[in-house]
Amino acid sequence: MDIEVYSHIKNGILIFEIEIPANDRLTNPKMIMEAVSVLKRFAEEKREKMFF
C-alpha cells in the first residue's frame, strides 16, 4: 500500500512520477486520490527548495 513519488528533469522540465501498487489501483479508488495528494505535497516541497 505504499505510494512512491519520483522526480527527474527531462529537457529542462521537472517531471513527477507516482507508483501505486497495481492491486491498490484496481481495488481501491481512494488510492488514486491519495496519490494525487502525495504528489501535490511533494511538488510543493520541491518548489520551495527550488525558489527559496
C-alpha positions in Angstrom: 0.0 0.0 0.0 3.0 2.3 -0.3 2.9 5.1 -2.8 6.3 6.1 -4.3 6.9 9.5 -5.8 9.9 10.2 -8.0 11.1 13.3 -9.8 13.6 13.9 -12.5 14.4 16.6 -15.1 14.0 15.9 -18.8 14.6 18.7 -21.4 14.6 21.3 -18.6 11.2 20.2 -17.3 10.7 18.8 -13.8 8.7 15.6 -14.1 7.0 13.8 -11.3 6.0 10.1 -11.4 3.8 8.2 -9.0 3.9 4.5 -8.4 0.9 2.8 -6.9 0.8 -1.0 -6.4 -1.4 -2.5 -9.2 -3.7 -4.3 -6.8 -4.4 -1.0 -5.0 -5.1 0.8 -8.2 -7.7 -1.8 -9.2 -9.4 -2.4 -5.9 -9.1 0.9 -4.0 -10.1 4.0 -6.0 -9.3 6.2 -3.0 -5.6 5.3 -3.5 -5.6 7.4 -6.7 -6.8 10.4 -4.7 -4.2 9.8 -2.0 -1.5 9.5 -4.7 -2.6 12.9 -6.1 -2.4 14.4 -2.6 1.1 12.9 -2.1 2.2 14.3 -5.4 0.9 17.8 -4.5 2.8 17.8 -1.2 5.9 16.5 -3.0 5.7 19.2 -5.7 5.2 22.0 -3.1 8.3 20.8 -1.2 10.3 20.7 -4.4 9.1 24.2 -5.4 10.0 25.6 -2.0 13.5 24.2 -2.2 14.0 25.5 -5.8 12.8 29.1 -5.2 13.6 29.8 -1.6 
